[in-house]
Amino acid sequence: MIALTDDKGRLVWVSAVRPGRTSEITACRHDGLTAHLRAAGLGAIADLGFVGLDDSGPDADPAVITGYKAARNKPLTRGQKLSNRALAAVRAPVEHGFAHLKNWRVLGKVRTDPKWATALVRALLVLTNREVAR
């Protein structure tokens, strides 16, 4: 499951639930997330698990911004480390939004068809936003 939040960490959208073996980046590619973001004129900041998702050309504005990964034989430069730190600071409220959704214990016990799990997660999204807004 992929979720999007606004800059304050309020959950805005959740994707369809996929089997647990599906990686996040594969789910985003299957849903065409970058195309939808570009069509809406939006962008996203993502964690290092999404490096390589936005394979747009060098002249296009990125739809998904990620940090930098260090390679075994190539450590990060000082600028890359500072960039990662700045992205982490922006992502902190977003992680709180995900934490609110994960507070629903039933999500850890779901063992059903992804179609039904998707309906459950989207209902919990509505309930979560209602609870957080109180």
Backbone torsions as a table, in degrees:
resi	resn	phi	psi	omega
1	MET	NA	134.9	176.3
2	ILE	-112.4	140.4	179.0
3	ALA	-130.7	146.6	175.0
4	LEU	-117.0	142.0	176.3
5	THR	-124.8	166.1	171.8
6	ASP	-85.3	-175.9	-176.2
7	ASP	-69.1	-14.9	178.2
8	LYS	-95.0	-1.8	178.2
9	GLY	92.8	7.1	176.8
10	ARG	-79.1	130.1	-179.8
11	LEU	-66.6	132.2	-177.1
12	VAL	-111.7	-39.0	-172.2
13	TRP	-153.3	144.0	170.1
14	VAL	-128.5	143.4	-179.7
15	SER	-80.1	176.1	172.9
16	ALA	-66.6	147.2	179.4
17	VAL	-76.5	136.4	178.3
18	ARG	-117.0	162.3	175.6
19	PRO	-56.5	151.5	-175.8
20	GLY	-59.1	-22.8	-179.0
21	ARG	-77.1	-9.9	-178.5
22	THR	-80.9	124.9	179.2
23	SER	-73.6	159.3	-178.3
24	GLU	-62.2	-43.8	-177.1
25	ILE	-66.6	-35.4	176.6
26	THR	-66.5	-40.7	178.2
27	ALA	-63.3	-40.6	178.4
28	CYS	-64.7	-41.3	178.7
29	ARG	-66.6	-39.4	179.0
30	HIS	-64.3	-38.6	179.5
31	ASP	-80.4	-9.6	-177.5
32	GLY	65.2	40.6	-174.0
33	LEU	-59.7	-44.0	-177.9
34	THR	-64.5	-38.2	178.4
35	ALA	-64.8	-41.2	178.6
36	HIS	-65.7	-40.5	178.3
37	LEU	-63.4	-44.9	179.3
38	ARG	-63.3	-41.9	-179.4
39	ALA	-62.4	-33.5	179.4
40	ALA	-86.9	-4.5	-178.5
41	GLY	72.8	28.4	-177.9
42	LEU	-114.1	167.5	174.5
43	GLY	-136.1	170.9	-179.6
44	ALA	-140.6	150.2	172.4
45	ILE	-109.9	126.3	-174.3
46	ALA	-126.4	165.8	178.7
47	ASP	-81.7	-179.0	-174.3
48	LEU	-67.2	-13.3	176.3
49	GLY	-68.9	-11.8	-177.3
50	PHE	-108.9	11.6	177.5
51	VAL	-60.3	128.6	-179.6
52	GLY	94.4	-3.9	179.8
53	LEU	-66.3	-46.5	-177.0
54	ASP	-90.1	94.2	-177.3
55	ASP	-99.1	37.7	178.6
56	SER	-71.6	167.1	-179.9
57	GLY	-67.1	167.2	-177.1
58	PRO	-67.6	-21.2	-179.1
59	ASP	-90.2	-12.5	-177.4
60	ALA	-83.9	147.5	173.6
61	ASP	-69.6	136.7	-178.3
62	PRO	-72.3	141.9	175.4
63	ALA	-89.7	-27.9	-180.0
64	VAL	-129.4	123.3	179.1
65	ILE	-106.8	127.9	177.8
66	THR	-125.1	169.7	177.1
67	GLY	-82.2	-163.9	-178.9
68	TYR	-111.0	141.0	175.4
69	LYS	-102.5	140.6	174.5
70	ALA	-84.3	141.7	174.8
71	ALA	-95.4	164.3	-177.6
72	ARG	-58.5	-40.7	-176.8
73	ASN	-106.2	8.3	-178.2
74	LYS	-141.4	95.9	-179.8
75	PRO	-70.6	163.4	179.4
76	LEU	-71.0	146.0	174.6
77	THR	-78.1	168.9	179.4
78	ARG	-61.3	-40.5	178.9
79	GLY	-63.9	-39.4	178.5
80	GLN	-67.1	-38.7	177.0
81	LYS	-64.4	-41.6	177.5
82	LEU	-64.7	-39.2	177.8
83	SER	-63.6	-44.1	177.6
84	ASN	-61.3	-39.5	180.0
85	ARG	-66.3	-40.1	178.8
86	ALA	-65.4	-41.9	178.1
87	LEU	-65.1	-37.8	178.6
88	ALA	-64.0	-37.4	178.6
89	ALA	-66.1	-37.5	179.0
90	VAL	-71.7	-33.6	-177.0
91	ARG	-79.3	-14.1	-176.4
92	ALA	-55.7	-49.8	177.8
93	PRO	-62.2	-31.8	179.4
94	VAL	-64.1	-42.3	179.0
95	GLU	-62.0	-31.7	176.0
96	HIS	-65.0	-37.8	177.2
97	GLY	-62.0	-42.2	177.1
98	PHE	-65.5	-37.8	-180.0
99	ALA	-63.1	-38.6	177.8
100	HIS	-60.1	-41.1	179.8
101	LEU	-68.4	-37.3	-178.7
102	LYS	-72.9	-11.5	177.5
103	ASN	-64.5	-20.9	178.8
104	TRP	-74.7	107.4	-175.3
105	ARG	-61.3	-26.9	-177.6
106	VAL	-61.4	-25.8	-179.4
107	LEU	-65.4	-27.9	178.1
108	GLY	-78.7	-10.6	-175.7
109	LYS	-114.9	6.5	-176.6
110	VAL	-72.8	120.9	177.5
111	ARG	-135.5	63.4	-175.1
112	THR	-137.2	-179.6	177.6
113	ASP	-59.2	134.8	-180.0
114	PRO	-54.3	-30.0	178.8
115	LYS	-61.6	-44.7	179.4
116	TRP	-71.9	-35.9	178.5
117	ALA	-64.9	-35.3	177.8
118	THR	-63.1	-44.4	178.1
119	ALA	-61.5	-40.6	179.0
120	LEU	-64.0	-47.3	-177.9
121	VAL	-63.9	-40.1	-179.9
122	ARG	-69.1	-33.5	174.1
123	ALA	-66.7	-41.0	178.1
124	LEU	-66.5	-30.5	175.5
125	LEU	-60.5	-45.8	178.9
126	VAL	-63.2	-46.5	-179.9
127	LEU	-64.2	-39.5	179.0
128	THR	-62.3	-47.1	180.0
129	ASN	-62.8	-35.9	177.9
130	ARG	-67.5	-42.0	179.1
131	GLU	-66.9	-42.9	-177.0
132	VAL	-69.0	-31.7	-177.8
133	ALA	-74.5	-14.1	-178.9
134	ARG	-61.6	NA	NA
